[in-house]
């Protein structure tokens, strides 16, 4: 029996081996491998259509220099969506509920956008720290505030993804526990609770996809400022 509702977010081990590594690498084996044939099956066709549509929308506001990131951002989007969706299945572990993993994605990618901006256009990159037309007495304060907001960006990326998925999983477990407990006491209320649980599960499927999209979209916006 589960001791705490938060035990589901603990990284599982089997024979001393962290299963989070399997949970991270497994999604890549679920995708069909594209072939060199002109006519593919329906699954590969849908997969290619989704990747093309997402990549075109993501790269639309970026210039040619930012298009080099298309493969990385599209791969990250598919990876996050798959992990989030698989985490909604029973008896599974969601790696993206771990803040350490999300920060491991957010910090290097955010730092790469900052380094690209400092290398290619240092004047414009530093100009974001001071809005145009700022009164002279406010210049030191605004520079400090903008610098803090710049360093908060990767933290916000990781915490947003972790908090949304963790809250959804906790809410599903709470409602499922309530429905199970009331099954023998108040069947009608338990049935209504199970209906709410079903609707919440559909909502969490949408949240799993939206949060992956928001994570990658914000990275593309940070990249847009520096290319």
Beta strands, then each sheet from edge to edge (+ up, - down):
strand 1: 13-14
strand 2: 17-18
sheet 1: 1+ 2-
end
